[in-house]
Amino acid sequence: MSAFLQARFLTSAANPQDFPPEAGPELAFAGRSNVGKSSAINALAGRKRLAFFSKTPGRTQTINFYDLGDQGRLADLPGYGHATAPKSLRASWDALIGGYLTGRSSLVAVVVLMDARRPLTANDRQFLEWLRPVPALRLVLLSKSDKLTRAERIKTLASTRAALDKAAMTSEVMLFSSKGGEGVEEARELLNSWLRK
């Protein structure tokens, strides 16, 4: 059975001391505020309200951990790049996310969601640079792909792959739509295989 179909909420952590003890492989989900991260997690888990989302950008201020049965865990990171959040709050998010990415030996992969209509923003590139020294596999999901035409999707996928290759940021890249279902099964299968490595 897919690990995602066993997903259940475990705990929230507002600082690194609150992280649950490491137990098996972990997948982390990251992305700009309001990019569709919670919707992607829900789509992969085949659930409507496993991960909660808000129309207010920057609402998630903790790392939310989900148990994936005996196959591992999932960590939902706070959205990055939300300009209107107070500077002190952004600094605490940076410390929280940085502490997680650099201190979790069980982290096997990071899934980065980017809006297919505006991939590789300055914030996305900054986050990928932050990820560079982290020894984890990477999957870039180009979310909201249903909002593009077929020709636009093909072009966006090719240009994003080319830009990541040029920057030597090795990543798998897929088109993804929580609403239309594009890429959901493929992403689920790939991430399940990474959990089993």
Backbone as a ProteinNet text record, in pm:
[ID]
protein_1_A
[PRIMARY]
MSAFLQARFLTSAANPQDFPPEAGPELAFAGRSNVGKSSAINALAGRKRLAFFSKTPGRTQTINFYDLGDQGRLADLPGYGHATAPKSLRASWDALIGGYLTGRSSLVAVVVLMDARRPLTANDRQFLEWLRPVPALRLVLLSKSDKLTRAERIKTLASTRAALDKAAMTSEVMLFSSKGGEGVEEARELLNSWLRK
[TERTIARY]
84.2	0	87.4	42.4	116.3	128.7	247.8	270.8	174.2	144.3	60.7	-81.6	-130.3	-267.4	-281.3	-167.7	-169.7	-145.3	-130.7	-89.6	-187.2	-130.5	-212	-128.2	-194.4	-124.9	-55.8	69.1	146.8	164.6	229.1	252.1	296.1	290.6	341.8	459.8	558.9	677.7	702.2	707.6	732.6	881.1	959.8	1104.7	1170.9	1301.2	1368.2	1360	1347.8	1338	1209.8	1110.7	981.4	974.2	1080.5	1076.2	1059.5	976.1	965	1095	1126	1246.9	1244.7	1360.9	1368	1330.4	1249.3	1204.6	1173.6	1271.7	1249.6	1266.2	1259.5	1283.5	1176.8	1219.7	1126.4	1130.7	1013.5	998.5	957.4	1019	979.3	914.6	808.8	740.7	763.2	809.3	839.2	783	770.7	722.7	686.7	672.5	631	492.1	461.6	328.8	222	117.3	2	32.9	136.1	169.2	87.7	18.4	-62.5	-1.4	83.8	153.4	57.5	-32.9	-128.9	-220.8	-261.6	-347.6	-273.7	-143.4	-63.6	-54.4	-29.6	-22	-155.8	-264.7	-398.6	-423.6	-382.1	-401.8	-321.4	-197.1	-112.1	-166.7	-228.3	-283.5	-425.1	-482.7	-619.3	-721	-691.3	-778.9	-810.1	-919.3	-955.5	-898.7	-889.8	-852.3	-745.7	-649.1	-537.6	-449.5	-402	-323.7	-417.3	-417.5	-505.4	-436.1	-514.5	-456.4	-543.2	-483.4	-552.3	-537.4	-634.5	-623.2	-528.6	-490.2	-397.7	-255	-171.7	-34.1	41.7	130.4	214.5	144.4	29.4	-48.1	23.5	80.1	149.3	281.7	294.4	414.9	487.7	447.8	511.8	545.7	628.1	647.3	547.6	461.9	361.6	410.7	418.2	466.3	348.3	358.5	256.7	323.1	256.9	306.8	260	349.7	315.9	319.5	261.6	262.8	404.6	439.2	575.4	672	625.2	709.8	783	754	825.3	735.4	782	708.4	713.2	623.8	619	625.3	703.5	712.1	667.2	567.2	513.9	576.2	667.3	740.3	659.6	682.2	612	647.5	552.6	578.3	687.3	771.6	879.7	847.2	919.8	908.9	786.4	725.3	607.7	652.2	653.3	713.8	645.9	514.5	445.5	454.4	511.3	529.3	634	617.2	717.2	855.9	958.2	1095.8	1134.4	1091.2	1125.4	1063	938.6	871.4	940.1	979.8	1051.6	1183.9	1252.2	1379.8	1357.4	1247.1	1220.8	1184.3	1111.4	1081.8	1211.9	1302.3	1430.3	1507.7	1508.2	1579.5	1514.1	1380.9	1306.5	1333.2	1316.8	1335.7	1482.1	1573.5	1716.2	1756.3	1702.7	1732.4	1683.7	1568.1	1514.6	1600.6	1625	1695.5	1838	1906.1	2046.9	2064.2	1959.4	1976.8	1905	1835.1	1754.6	1824.9	1888.2	1960.3	1863.4	1737.6	1637.4	1574.7	1611.8	1552.9	1606.4	1517.1	1561.6	1530.8	1427.5	1391.3	1317.2	1335.8	1264.1	1181.9	1052.5	961.9	939.5	978	962.5	850.7	746.1	636.4	659.5	639.7	649	525.1	473.7	358.6	403	337.7	375.3	368	290.1	277.9	395.5	463.8	576.7	682.6	743.3	842.6	976.1	1054.5	1189.8	1191.3	1105.7	1111.1	1240.8	1269.7	1389.6	1384.3	1264.9	1251.7	1274.8	1224.8	1247	1395.9	1464.2	1607.9	1686.8	1645.3	1713	1696.4	1575.2	1551.1	1634	1639.8	1718.9	1867.5	1915.4	2054.3	2074.7	1977.8	1980.4	1986.5	1918.6	1912.8	2040.5	2122.3	2237.4	2322.2	2359.7	2444.9	2369.9	2236.2	2156.2	2159.5	2204.7	2217.9	2085.8	1990	1858.9	1821.8	1740.4	1688.2	1592.6	1571.2	1484.3	1383	1259.6	1153.5	1088.1	1086.1	1016.9	882	775.2	640.5	591.4	561.3	510	358.6	313.9	173.9	83.2	-46.6	-150.1	-129.9	-78.9	-53	-181.9	-295.8	-424.6	-456.8	-387.7	-413.4	-335.8	-254.9	-178.5	-235.7	-213.8	-251.5	-150.6	-182.2	-90.3	46.2	46	172.3	251.2	181.9	249	308.7	237.7	288.3	417.4	418.7	538.3	656.2	631.1	736.2	788.9	697.4	736.5	819.4	776.8	849.9	991.9	1005.9	1137.8	1226.2	1170.8	1252.7	1295.5	1209.4	1245.1	1355.2	1342	1447	1580.1	1576	1698.2	1763	1681.4	1733.9	1797.4	1735.2	1790	1920	1922.9	2045.6	2159.2	2128	2229.3	2285.9	2199.5	2243	2300.8	2310.6	2361.3	2281.1	2149.3	2059.2	1982.3	2043.2	1985.8	1850.6	1747.8	1611.9	1530.3	1439.1	1333.4	1232.3	1170.5	1071.8	946.5	830.3	702.7	597.7	507.8	387.9	291.5	217.3	132.9	7.4	-105.5	-230.7	-313.4	-329	-413.8	-557.7	-596.6	-734.6	-762	-672.4	-695.5	-636.8	-548.5	-490.3	-361.3	-317.4	-195.3	-75.3	-1.1	121.8	105.3	-18.2	-39.4	10.4	-33.6	5.7	155.2	210.2	354.1	438.1	398.8	473.4	463.2	343.9	323.5	413.2	417.8	500.8	648.6	695.3	836.1	872.4	789.4	819.5	812.2	718.8	713.3	843	895.8	1020.7	1137.4	1136.5	1245.6	1238.8	1118.2	1104.6	1160.4	1153.4	1198.5	1347.8	1418.8	1562.5	1644.5
-120.4	0	125	228.4	354.2	413.4	463.2	525.9	642.2	716.8	835.7	802.6	685.6	648.8	611.6	596.5	567.8	692.2	807.5	929.8	971.9	1009.6	1066.9	1172.7	1276.4	1386.1	1334.4	1377.9	1333.6	1446.3	1556.3	1668.4	1792.3	1907.1	2033.2	2078.4	2138.6	2186.4	2332.6	2417.8	2559.9	2592.5	2498.4	2516.3	2378.2	2372.3	2242.6	2149.8	2205.9	2119.5	2036.4	2083.2	2013.5	1904.4	1888.8	1786.3	1649.3	1562.5	1427.2	1350.1	1251.9	1171	1109.1	1098.3	1042.3	894.7	855.4	715.8	682.9	632.6	597.3	716.7	693.4	799.4	908.1	1031.2	1144.2	1214.8	1260.1	1345.9	1483.4	1588.6	1724.2	1792.3	1868.9	1945.9	2093.8	2165.3	2307.4	2383.3	2513.7	2596.3	2734.8	2826.8	2962.5	2959.5	3060.4	3071.8	3068.9	2991.4	2980.8	2917.1	2832.8	2768	2640.3	2594.2	2473.2	2351.9	2376.1	2267	2174.3	2233.8	2152.1	2075.2	2139.9	2072	1954.3	1970.9	1862.1	1744.1	1773	1665.8	1592.3	1668.3	1606.4	1519.4	1568.7	1492.2	1362.7	1370.4	1250.4	1148.7	1200.5	1111.6	1065.2	1121.2	1084.6	1131.1	1243.4	1296.2	1442	1491.5	1631.7	1724.4	1676.2	1766.3	1707.2	1639.4	1590.7	1709.8	1782	1904.5	2023.3	2111.6	2228.3	2343	2419.1	2534.4	2656.1	2770.3	2896.2	2984.5	3072.4	3169.1	3282.7	3286.3	3390.1	3339.4	3398.8	3352.1	3362.1	3265.2	3269.1	3223.2	3156.8	3114.4	3002	2906.7	2795.3	2845	2838	2888.4	2778.4	2655.8	2540.9	2438	2340.6	2223.1	2119.3	2074.3	1973.6	1837.4	1744.2	1609.1	1513.9	1425.3	1323.6	1187.4	1091.7	954.7	882.5	806.2	729.5	579.8	542.5	402.2	358.4	237	188.2	226.1	313	346.6	479.9	555.2	680.4	792.1	914.3	1034.1	1140	1235.7	1350.2	1475.4	1573.3	1700.3	1812.7	1888	1999.8	2128	2189.5	2307.2	2434.9	2538.4	2666.2	2723.9	2792.8	2856.6	2961.9	2971	3070	3187.8	3297.4	3410.9	3497	3495.4	3580.1	3717.4	3814.7	3945.6	4025.6	4007.6	4092.7	4041.4	3923.5	3875.4	3962.3	3987.4	4066.9	4003.9	4089.1	4040.8	3938.5	3963.3	3872.4	3734.9	3733.8	3607.1	3532.6	3607.1	3543.2	3483.9	3553.6	3503.2	3374.5	3368	3246.1	3130.4	3159.6	3054.3	3002.5	3096	3056.8	2964.6	2998.9	2916.6	2779.3	2777.7	2651.4	2561.8	2619	2540.5	2498.7	2593.6	2562.4	2454.3	2463.3	2361.8	2224.3	2223.1	2094.7	2037.1	2116.8	2066.7	2021.8	2093.3	2060.2	1959.8	1941.1	1856.4	1723.9	1692.8	1570.5	1465.3	1368.8	1265.4	1169.4	1167.4	1078.4	1137.4	1262	1328.3	1264.2	1199.5	1133.7	1215.6	1303.1	1380.1	1507.3	1610.3	1736.7	1760.8	1781.2	1811.3	1962.5	2029.5	2174.8	2206.2	2270.3	2309.9	2449.9	2466.4	2597	2614.2	2734	2763.7	2750.2	2663.6	2638.8	2765.1	2862.1	2987.8	3082	3060.3	3146.5	3063.4	2966.6	2883.6	2956.9	2907.4	2959.3	3110.8	3154.9	3293.9	3312.8	3436.5	3463.5	3384.6	3374.2	3298.1	3148.7	3096.7	2955.1	2927.5	3014.5	2995	3004.6	3097.1	3112.3	2985.1	2929.3	2806.9	2691.2	2679	2571.9	2586.7	2710.4	2732.8	2685.8	2712.7	2670.6	2518.2	2453.8	2306.9	2241.8	2320.6	2263.5	2168.2	2205.4	2114.4	1999.7	2000.3	1897.7	1768	1657.1	1530.9	1455.9	1518.1	1455.3	1464.9	1370.6	1375.7	1494.2	1543.2	1658.4	1631.5	1672.6	1665.7	1803.1	1862.5	1989	1958	1998.5	1981.9	2118.1	2128.2	2252.2	2251.4	2311.1	2302.1	2391.8	2364.1	2439.9	2431.2	2316.8	2299.4	2303	2279.5	2283.4	2424.4	2524.5	2663	2700.4	2606.2	2629.7	2548.1	2595.3	2516.2	2401.9	2306.1	2193	2242.9	2336.3	2389.6	2462.5	2538.4	2610.2	2512.8	2403.6	2303.7	2241.7	2202.9	2141.8	2239	2363.6	2466.6	2493.1	2503.9	2531.6	2416.8	2293.9	2177.3	2176	2198.5	2196.7	2310.5	2430.2	2544.8	2533.4	2478.2	2460.5	2356.7	2245.4	2142.7	2200.1	2278.6	2336.8	2433.5	2516.4	2614.2	2545.3	2438.2	2364.5	2293.7	2237.1	2172.2	2273.2	2390.9	2495.7	2540.7	2544.3	2587.5	2471.2	2353.6	2232.4	2201	2217.2	2183.6	2058.1	1945	1818.9	1794.1	1779.9	1757.7	1683.5	1600.9	1549.9	1663.6	1679.4	1785.8	1725.2	1757.5	1706.5	1815.9	1810.7	1894.5	1832.4	1918.2	1866.6	1951.5	1886	1957.1	1881.5	1941.1	1881	1874.8	1975.3	1985.3	1888.2	1885.8	1802.6	1662.5	1641.7	1508.3	1483.4	1580.3	1558.9	1539.8	1432.8	1408	1348.8	1337.1	1289.5	1145.6	1056.8	915.8	898.4	970.5	960	1007.5	1120.6	1173.1	1077.6	1022	929.1	806.1	751.4	632.8	662.4	777	813.1	830.5	901.6	926.9	797.2	710.4	579.5	502.2	508.5	436	496.9	630.5	694.8	657.7	641.4	600.5	460.1	377.2	237.9	221	327	314.2	282.2
0	0	0	-72.1	-76.9	62.2	94.4	224.3	246.2	140.1	154	196.2	155.2	188.4	336.1	406.2	550	633.7	567.2	635.8	745.4	859.9	967.6	1038.7	1087.4	1154.6	1279.5	1300	1415.5	1516.2	1475.1	1566.7	1490.5	1556.2	1500.6	1584.8	1517.7	1588.8	1553.5	1655.6	1634	1646.8	1701.3	1708.8	1707.4	1674.9	1658.6	1779.6	1899.5	2018.8	2019.6	1943.5	1939.3	1832.4	1750.4	1646.1	1710.8	1652.1	1707	1684.4	1770.8	1749.4	1609.8	1549	1413.9	1416.4	1320.3	1312.6	1167.8	1095.5	955.7	864.3	732.5	633.4	635.8	604.6	601	466.8	424.4	306.2	356.3	304.8	342.2	222.3	247.1	143.2	169.4	66.7	80.3	-38.9	-23.1	-133.9	-85.4	-179.7	-143.7	-81.4	-1.7	57.8	-51.7	-26.3	-117.3	-252.3	-260.6	-387.6	-409.9	-304.6	-317.5	-250.2	-150.7	-82.7	-7.6	71.3	146.3	52.1	-56.5	-155	-218.6	-243.4	-301.7	-205.8	-78.1	22.7	30.2	30.4	35.1	-88.3	-206.4	-330.3	-326.8	-280.5	-274	-173.7	-66.2	36.9	3.5	-105.8	-142.1	-39.3	28.2	133.7	104.4	165.2	141.8	247.6	374.2	482.1	573.4	515.5	597.7	634.8	532.6	555.1	536.2	633.7	626	555.7	481.3	412	437.3	414.9	438.8	317	296.8	187.6	226.5	354.4	401.5	388.6	301.7	286.6	417.7	441.3	560.3	686.9	673.4	790.7	865.9	792.1	857.1	914.8	1046.9	1113	1188.3	1163.9	1227.9	1121	1158.2	1072.1	1120.2	1029.4	1064.3	1018.3	1111.5	1082.6	1068	968.2	943.5	943.8	1006.1	1009.3	884.2	821.5	700.3	730	842.2	882.4	913.4	874.4	901.6	789.2	695.6	580.5	594.3	699.8	719.5	766	739.3	781.6	673.2	687.3	597.2	684.8	642	713.8	620.3	662.1	584.7	641	563.5	610.9	589.2	671.7	649.7	512.9	451.6	322.7	334.5	234	237.7	145.9	167.2	76.1	94	213.4	232.4	282.2	192	217.1	328	348.6	444.7	588.7	608.9	746.1	815.7	946.4	1017.4	1007.5	1005.8	988.6	1096.5	1219.9	1330.3	1308.5	1254.2	1228.1	1114.5	1009.9	898.4	946.6	1037	1091.1	1169.8	1245.7	1323.1	1231	1118.4	1020.1	959.4	924	864.6	958	1087.1	1185.7	1198.4	1194.1	1206	1084.7	963.3	840.6	825.7	851.6	842.7	941.4	1063	1165.1	1124.1	1059.1	1012.3	899.2	796.7	677.7	707.9	796.9	823.9	937.8	1017.3	1134.7	1132.2	1022.9	1018.4	933.8	996.4	920.2	851	894.1	833.3	707.2	672.9	555.2	427	349.6	226.3	100.9	108.1	-10.7	28.1	-54.3	-37.2	-163.8	-145.4	-256	-254.5	-363.4	-371.9	-470.1	-422	-510.4	-562.8	-692.7	-757.2	-844.4	-850.8	-936.6	-1082.8	-1156.6	-1296.7	-1381.7	-1337.5	-1413.5	-1385.6	-1271.2	-1232.4	-1160.9	-1228.3	-1159.4	-1143.2	-1048.6	-1025.8	-1001	-909.5	-864.5	-784.8	-747.8	-666.3	-536.2	-475.3	-350.6	-372.5	-484.6	-516.1	-533	-606.5	-630.3	-499.4	-413.4	-284.6	-200.8	-202.1	-126	-182.4	-315.3	-376.7	-344.6	-335.4	-294.6	-151.1	-68.7	71.1	80.6	-15.6	-17.7	-71.1	-142.1	-214	-129.7	-5.6	72	140.4	131.5	200.2	118.5	179.6	104	89.6	23.3	3.3	-144.3	-189.4	-325.7	-336.8	-459.8	-479.7	-590.7	-564.1	-663.5	-670.4	-789.2	-810	-875.1	-808.1	-863.3	-911.1	-1038.7	-1096.8	-1078.8	-968	-928.2	-1011.9	-1000.6	-1073.4	-1224.9	-1271.3	-1414.8	-1496.1	-1429.6	-1500.7	-1550.5	-1499.6	-1541.7	-1668.6	-1720.7	-1843.5	-1958.8	-2081.8	-2199.1	-2213.6	-2296.9	-2318.5	-2367.2	-2462	-2515.2	-2406.6	-2322.4	-2213.1	-2112.2	-2085	-1989	-2040.2	-2168.1	-2227.2	-2221.4	-2255	-2255.6	-2114.3	-2017.5	-1879	-1821.3	-1847.9	-1798	-1854.8	-1984.9	-2049.6	-1999.9	-1986.8	-1946	-1799.6	-1715.6	-1573.5	-1559.9	-1631.7	-1628	-1676.1	-1784.6	-1840.6	-1742.4	-1676.6	-1581.2	-1460.5	-1412.1	-1298.1	-1336.5	-1456.7	-1505.5	-1516.4	-1571.9	-1590.3	-1455.7	-1353.9	-1220.6	-1138.7	-1200.9	-1133.9	-1007.5	-1017.3	-906.4	-946	-928.6	-973.2	-907.1	-988.2	-937.5	-1042.6	-993.8	-1080.6	-1093.4	-1210	-1229.4	-1292	-1234.7	-1287.3	-1287.6	-1384.2	-1382.2	-1281.2	-1210.7	-1103.2	-1089.2	-1073.1	-1049.5	-945.7	-828.2	-724.5	-772.3	-850.9	-898.8	-1013.7	-1113.3	-1231.1	-1223.2	-1125.5	-1106.1	-1182.9	-1265.6	-1342.9	-1250.5	-1272.3	-1198.2	-1059.8	-1011.8	-874.2	-857.5	-944.9	-933.6	-956.9	-1055.4	-1085.1	-967.5	-907.1	-791.8	-673.8	-652.2	-540.8	-556.6	-679.3	-703.3	-682.8	-734.1	-720	-572.6	-497.5	-356.1	-274	-307.3	-239.7	-262.6	-385.9	-417.4	-340.3	-322	-247.2	-98.8	-45.5	94.8	117	13	26.8	3.9	-40.7	-73.3	51.3
[MASK]
+++++++++++++++++++++++++++++++++++++++++++++++++++++++++++++++++++++++++++++++++++++++++++++++++++++++++++++++++++++++++++++++++++++++++++++++++++++++++++++++++++++++++++++++++++++++++++++++++++++

